[in-house]
Structure formats: C-alpha cells, structure tokens
Amino acid sequence: MVTPRAKKACCKAVIESHGYSERRACRLVGANRTVIRYLSKKPDELLLRGKITGIAHEKRRYGYRRIHMMLRRDGERINHKKIFRIYQELGLKVLKRGGRKKALGQRIVRMPLTRINQEWSLDFVHDALADGRRIRILTIVDDYSRESLKMVVDTSINGARVRDELTRLLETRGKPERILSDNGTEFTSRAILKWCYECGVRWDYIQPGKPQQNGYIESFNGKLRDECLNEHWFIGLKEAKRLVEEWREEYNKRRPHSSLGGRTPNEMARDVEEQQTGTSS
C-alpha cells in the first residue's frame, strides 16, 4: 500500500470489517487522516472515457494526439497529457501496419441469426499427408443452418484462390449478407478487398486472439478434425480431397446436429425453405 487510494481503501475495509475508529485504522495502516477524508474534486471521467473509446474505435488509425484535436474541436477544454493518460489506461493503441493494403472491414458486432445466407464463416484447418507435405483446408459454413457450403483442400491457398472459390459458390448458393473470418493474410488481401467491393458483400473480422467470436466455424473445425482428419492417414492429395468431401456430404446429409434439435443441416435448410414457401403462399 503505497498510494493514497490504496491506503484509503484499506482503512475503509478495516473500519467496516473490524469496527475500528478512523483514528485507529489510520494508525494501523500508516495513513494521514486528512488523506483518508479527502474527497476528490476532479470531474467524472466516465463520459470523457466513452468519447475517447468511441473515436478510437471509429478511427482506428488515430492516436491520442489526433483524438485530443477532435475533442478540442468539439469544445472539450482538456490537456493532451490527460488524454494520453486515459488513452493508456484504456489499453488503446495504433497498431503499425506495413505498406500492403488490407481489407480492414468492421470489427465484429454479433447479430441474431434468423435466416439462411445471413452470415457465412470462413477459416483454415491444417493437416499433413503421409509423405509429410502440409495441406490446408478452407472451410465455409452457413452459420444459421450449420451447412458446410464448401471445403477446399490443397497444399497452398492464397487470397486469390479464396476469392475464386467464393465467386463459384455465389453462383450456386447466392450472396450472403456478410462474411465473418479471422485476420489471416488470405482474408485481408487486395483480392478480397476488391471482391467485396465488386460483389457488395460485407466482410467482418473477429478481434485478434479471440477465436470464440467465430464460434460456429470453430465448432465445425473441431468436428472435422475429430471425425475425419484424425481418423484417416492421407496417402496423397487426391485421397485427402476425396475423403474430406465424403465427410462433408455425411455431415450435411446424415449427421444429426444437437443445436438443430437432432436434424441434419440439409434438413434444417429444407425446413426453412418450406416455412418461407408457406408464408409467401
């Protein structure tokens, strides 16, 4: 206990828990009674903290100095050193970014799912062939129906390949309202940035280091690894593609899903389509 705030809190705890007088509590803690009785005259910083956080999230490339300028422009008479202190206490910072332009999108705001093609999730799963070659599996899932829309298996998959696979999927499946993924380079490439603009698809990203924000695809990837990847020893890439596609067909058509009330994803999609048809008629 070296700060006045800590000593004040300790004195308060001693008085409340043991019934000591203020004088005796201060003597035990080693605090001055004037410090304990002092009431701060500083204005409440809650509103200011909210403004700083709001600007930092909206303008992610703004540091504390530019935030200070914006607050001054809005009529806040405040020192830049105070802004810096609050900025650090809130854990805000401007991350350095290289020269390569990335598809930044918007940080995730979870919305309730009510229909098919409202949200797709994308991610990568890694495995290896019998000869030691590494393979990657691009997984795409409809978060409402839990359908596995596509699984691409190859030794290398870059942003342009992801773009091409999504373009082919849109031709048969239709366009989603938004796509959710992590911040991997394949999902933040120029190819994806241009594709989103041309197709009019909103692409959102989870916060770095928080895969739980993309829980649907993480759950699917866990099932894929447990029921397929860990059960097979792939002799070659061709066999890996065949077995993964067979598992995808089984997952969509025959595997009951607990979160869907025991229905398969295809049955879920069919029920939704029948409800929509009945409502429209």
N, C-alpha and C positions, 0 to 999 in steps of 0.2 A: 504494500500500500504506500505508494509514493506520490500519487496525485491527489489533489483536494477532493475530486469526485469520488475516488475510491475510499478515502477516509470518511467522507460524508455518508456513503452507502454503508460502510462498516458500523459507524456509530448508530445509524438508524436501525440496523439489524440487531445490535446489542441492546438497544433500548426496548425494541419491540419483543424480542425473544426472552430477555432476562429481567426486564423491568427495571433496569438501571436508570439512574438520573442522567441527564445530559452531561452534567459536570463530570460524573464518574466515568461515563462512556468515553468522553473526550480524553480523560486522563489515561485510560487503558489503551486507547488507540494511538495516543500521541498527537492529537489534533487540537488546533485552536478553536475555541468556541465561536469566535467571530466567523471563522471559515465555515463551520457547520451551519451556522444560522444564516449565512449569506444567501440571498435569493438573486439569481441571475436576472439582469435587466436586458439581456440580449433578445431581440425579436425571434419568434419561432421560425426555424429554417425549413420546416416541412414543405411549405409552398414553394420556396426557392429551390429545394432539392428536386421537387417534382418538375419544375420548369427546366432545370439543368438536364435531368434524365430524359425529358421529352425531346429537347433539342438534340441531345447526343444520339438518341435512337433514330430520330428522323434524318439527321445529317451526320452520317457515320464517319465522315472524313473531317469533321470539325473537332479541333482541340479546345482546351479550356479558354485560350485567348479569344478565339473567334466566338465561342459561346458567350464570353463576357461582353464582347462587342454587341451581340444580338440583344442581350439583356439590357445593356445601356441604351440601345436604340428603342427598346420598349418602355423606357422610363425608369428602370431599376438603377438607383444610385448605390452602387456597391463596388468595393475594391476588388481588383483582379486576384489578389492574394487569397481572399476568402473563397472566390470561385475555384481557385486551384486546390484549396484545402478540401472543399466539398467534393470536387471532381475526383480527388484521390480516395476520399472516404467511400465514395460510391463505387469504386473499382472501375471507373471508366478510363478508356484509353483509345488512342487511334492506332490501329494496327498498321504496320508498314506493309506496303503492297508492292510487288515487283512491277515491271513495265508491262507484263502481259495483261490485257484486259480480260476481266472475268464477268460472268453473268451473276451479278450480285443478288438480284431478286429481292424478296422481302423476307424478314425473319418470320418464323412460323408463328401463326396465331391459330390454335386448334379450333375448328368449327364443327358443329354436329353434322354427321353424315346421314343423309336422308334419301339418296338416290345413287344409281349406278352412274359411272363416269363423272362423279363429282370430284373424286380425288384418286390419283394414282400414286403409288410409291415405287421408288427405284433404289436399287442397291447392288453391290457386288459381293459375291461369295468366292472364296479362293480354295483350290484343291490342287492335287498333283496326279500325274499319270504314273504308270508303273515304271517308266524309264526316268522318272524324276522331273520331267518337264512340268512347269506350273501352268495351270489353267485358271481362267476366270469365268464366272457365270454371272451374267447380267439378269437380275430378276425384276419383273414388273408385275405389280399386284393392284387390283381394284380394291380399295380399302373398304368399300361398302359391302360388296358381295364376297370378298376374300378370294376372288378368282385369280388364278395365275394366268395373266394375259400373255406372257412371253418369257422364255428363258433362252438366252443366247450363250452358248458355250464356245470358247476359243482360247487360244494361248495369249492373245492380246486384243484388247477392246479399248479404243480411244474415243474421244468426243465425237468425231465424225461418224464412227460406227454406231454409237448410241443414237445420234440424230437420224441415221438411215433406218435403223430398226424401229424407232418411234414413228417415222414417216410411214413405213409399211403397215405398222399397227393401226395408225389412224385411218387408213383406207378401209380396213375391215371392222374396226371397233368403234370408230367415231372419235371425236375430240373430247378430252377431259376438260373440266373447268380449271383444274390446277394439278400440278405435279409436285411431289414432295421428295426430297433427297437430302443427302449429306453434302458437304462442301468439297467432295473429291474433284480432282482436276478434270475428270471426264464430264462432270456435270456443270463445271464452271468455265468451259472452254468457249472460244469465239463461235464455234459451230453451233453450240447450244444456244448462245445468246442470240444469234441470227435466226435460228429456227423458231425460238419462242416469239420473236418479233413478227416473223412472217406468218406463223400459224395462229397467232393470237392466243397462246397458251400461257397462263400464269405459272411461274416456276418459283416455289418457295424452298428455303433451306432451313434445316434444323440448326441449332446452336452447336458450335464445335464441342466435341466431347460429351454430347448428350444424346446418344442413340435412342434413349427411351422416348424421345419426342417423335420418333418414327417407328412406333411400336408394332404396327401391323406388318411391315416388311421384316422387322427383326424377328417377330414370331414365326413368319413364314420361312425365313432363312434357317431358323433353328430346326424346324420340321424337315426341311430339305437336307440338312446335314445329318440329322439323326436317322432319318428313314431311307435316305438314298446314298449320300456321299460316303457315310461311314459303313455302309453295307456292301459297297462294291469296290473292286480293285480294277481301275480302268486300264486296259491294255494299251489303248490308243485313243486319239481324239475322237475318231468316228464312233467308237463304242461309248465314250462318255456322252456324246451328243444323243445317241440313241437311248441310253438308259435314263438320262435326265429327262428327256421328252416323254418317255414311258411313265416315269414317276409323276410328271406334270399332268398327264392325262388321267392317271389314277387319282391324283389329288383333286382335280376339278370334278370328276365324274363319279367316283366311288368312295372316296374317303369322307366319312361324316365329320362335320366341324362342330365342336362343342359350342362355340359362340354363336352359331347359326341354328341352335336348337336341334342338333343332330342331322341337319340337312347338309348336302354337299354344296359347294359354291355354285355349280351349274343349276342345282335345284333352287337355290336362293335367287339366282338371276331369272330363272323361269317364273318363279312365283311373283317376283316384282313386275315382270313384263305382263303377266296375266292380270295383276291388280291394276296396272296402268291402262290396259285394254278395257277392263271392266268399267273403270272410272270414266274413260273417254266415251264409251258407248252409253 
